[in-house]
């Protein structure tokens, strides 16, 4: 399957994705049909299992969206099975140094470019397209570190220059906490850190990516700010955020009538 992240970023287009935590194949399929370019299955902040992740990847396979797995940490041993299941890449938290980025980027690719062991299973259609998968995997998969720590900001120039780092996502909440200004996204210290990442990415020729925060998620202006800054990969809240927002709105609606 075409990796829409690679395809659209290469063409200079905007890539829009959502993050799922509830572990439902039906929800994954719905998000894929809804028009998201990619869907992230979060194993860092949700009690997901490898079996459950494979079921969601399979469900997403009926849609054009690319499956990405958010890892617990930058560990090649954890990445391997999800790639073999058919994930189009990994989103990795707290990548703070060039050495960490290099290790992760190599973990998603076969030698000589990387260290990934062979055994793609479902990714190669259970061996029916093994040769085709092996020939295209290194070019088709993506490694996306999350920049969310003050150390990563200090190392941004060398970190983002690492070969195999395809793009990145700024993790605003943890970054603001690391900077000592929790949730203060308008604080000059946070904005300077954001600008530093942008400068480093532009110097390395890497597309800009971020998690979307602040504002109304259903208002175009919320996204316009990031697009005007040059961001091309956007990640928004998914099943958890949408369901909680809908529940809140519904209860408020009913309560207003009761009054």
N, C-alpha and C positions, 0 to 999 in steps of 0.2 A: 504494500500500500504506500502511496505517496505520503511523504512527511510534509504536511502543510506548513509547519514551522520553517523548515529549510526552504521549501519552494517559495513561499510568500516573502520571507525576509530577503532571499536572494534577489527577488524581483523588486525589492524596495517597498513592499506593501506592509500594512499593519496586520499583526497577528493578535487575535483576541481569544483568551482562554478562561476557563472556570475551574475551580477546585472542588472536588467532592470528598466527603468524609463519611457518609452514611453507609457506604458499602453495598449499594443497591445496583444490580445490573440494569434494571429498568430505568432508574434515574440517569445512569450513564448513557444509555441509549437515547433517552429523551434529550439530554444536553447535546449529544452529537447531532441529532436531527434538527435541533433548534438553530444550529448555524455557527456554533463555536468552532474555531479552527483547531483547537486542542483542548483536551480535558486532562486535568491533573488528578491522580488518585493519591490522596495524602496518607502516607504511612507514618509520618512524623507526629502528627497531632490527633490521630484517630486510631481506634483498635482494629485496624484492618489486618487481614491474613493473606498469605500468598494465594491460597485457593480463591478467596474472595476477589483479590485483585485480578486473577486470571479470568474469572467470570465477568468482571466489568470490562476488561479489555476485549473479551469475546463479544460482549454486547455492543461495545463501541465500534467493533469491526463492521457492523451493518450500516455505519454512517461514514461520512468523509473525514470526521475529526481524528486527529492523531492522539493516541494515548501516551501520557507522560506519567511517570511515577515519582512522587516526592518521597525521597529516601529519609530514613531515620538519621543517617549520618553518611559521610563521605567514605564508604566502605565498599571496595570492589566485590567482596563476597556477598554483600547484600544486593548489589546491583545486578549481578549475573543472572539470577533466576527470572527477574522481571524482564530483562532484555530477551531472554530465551522464550518468554511467554509471548513476546511480540510488542513490547513497549517501544515507542519511537524515540525514547530517550529518558533521561532522569533529571529531576530538579533536586538540587542538593543543598541542605542548609549549612550555614556557618562555614563556608569555604573562605579562609582568611589569608592564605599565603599562596604564592606561586607553586610551591612544592605540592600543596594539597590539591590545587587545581590541576596540576600536571598528572598526579596520580589518578584522579577521578576521570579526567578526559581520556587517559590511556585505558582505563578499565572498561570503557564502552566500545573499544575498538580492538579488532583482531591484529595480531602481529603482521607486518613489522611496525605498524603505527601505534599498537597498544599491547595490552596484556590479557585481553579477554580470552577465556578458554572456549573451545568449540562445543556446541551442544544446543543449537537454537530451537529444537523441539517445535512448539507451535509457531514460532517466528518464521520458520522455513516451511510452513504448512505440513508439519510432522514429517519432514524429509522429502516431501514431494517436489519441493523447489529448493533443495539444499544448495545447489551450485549457484543459483540465481541470488539467493539470500546472501551467501558468503561474498559474492562479487560486489554487492551493492551496500552491505551493512555499514562499512566504515564511512561511506559518504552520506548515508541516509539517517544515521542516528545523531542525536544531539545531547550534549552535556551542558547543563545550565546551572551554574552555581548561584546561590542566593547571597547577596552582599548585605550583611545585616549585623556587622560588628565593627567597632572603631578600628580594630586591627586590619580588617579588610580594606577600609578606607585608606589607611596608611600604605597599604601594599597594592592599591588598585592598579597602578600603572603596570607593574610587572605581572600581577595576577591576571588581568584581562588580556595581556599580550600572549598568554600561553596558547600554543597551538592546540586546537581541539576544544577550546572554550568557544562555543558557537555564539552564545549570547549570555545574558545574565538577568537576574531579577533583583531589584533592590527590595529588601524586606524592611519596610519603614518602621514597624512597631519595635522589633528587636533592635534595629539600628538606633532608634531614638532612645531606647532604654540604655543601650551601651554608651551612648554619648552623654548620658546623665540628664536628659530632657524628655522623659517619657511622654509619648503621644503629642509632643509639641512640634508638629510638622512645619509650622510656620516660623519656628525659631531660627535665627540666623545660623546657629551652629549646625542644625540639621540641613538647612538649605545649602550651606557651603560644602558639607559632606556630599550631598547629592550632586552638586556642580563638579566636585572632584572626580566622582565616578563617571560623570558624563565626559569630562575632559579625557580621562584615561581610556574610556571606551572608544571615543572618536580617534584618539591617537593610535589605537590598536586596530581600528577599522572594524569594530564589533558593533552590531545593532544594539540599540539601547532597550532595556527591558525593566519593567517595574511592576510591583503589586499596586493596584489602584486603591487609594485611601482618601478619606475626607469627602465632604460634599454628599450629594444625593446620588446614589449609584444608578438611579433611573433617569438622570438628567444628562444631556449631551455635554454640558459645560464641565462636568466632572472629568470627562475624558479629554476634552479639548485642551486643557492645561498641559497634560502630559504629551499629547501629540504636538503641540506648539513647541515644546522643549526638545522634540526630536525622538521621543520614545516610539518604538515600533512594535514591541512585544508587551502586551498588557495582560495581567492576571487579576481576575476579580473573584470575589467570594461566590460560592456555588450553592449546593443544596442546603447547607446549614444556614447561610445568610438569607437566602430567598425564602425558605420556609419560616424562619423566625420573623422576618419582616412581614410576610403575608399574614401570619398568625396575629401579630401585633396589630396590623391594620384592620383585620377582621374583628378582633375583640373591641378595638376602639370604635368601629362602626356600630357594632351591636350595643355597646355601652351608651353611645350617643343617642340611640333610639330609646333605650330604656329610661334615660333621664327625661 
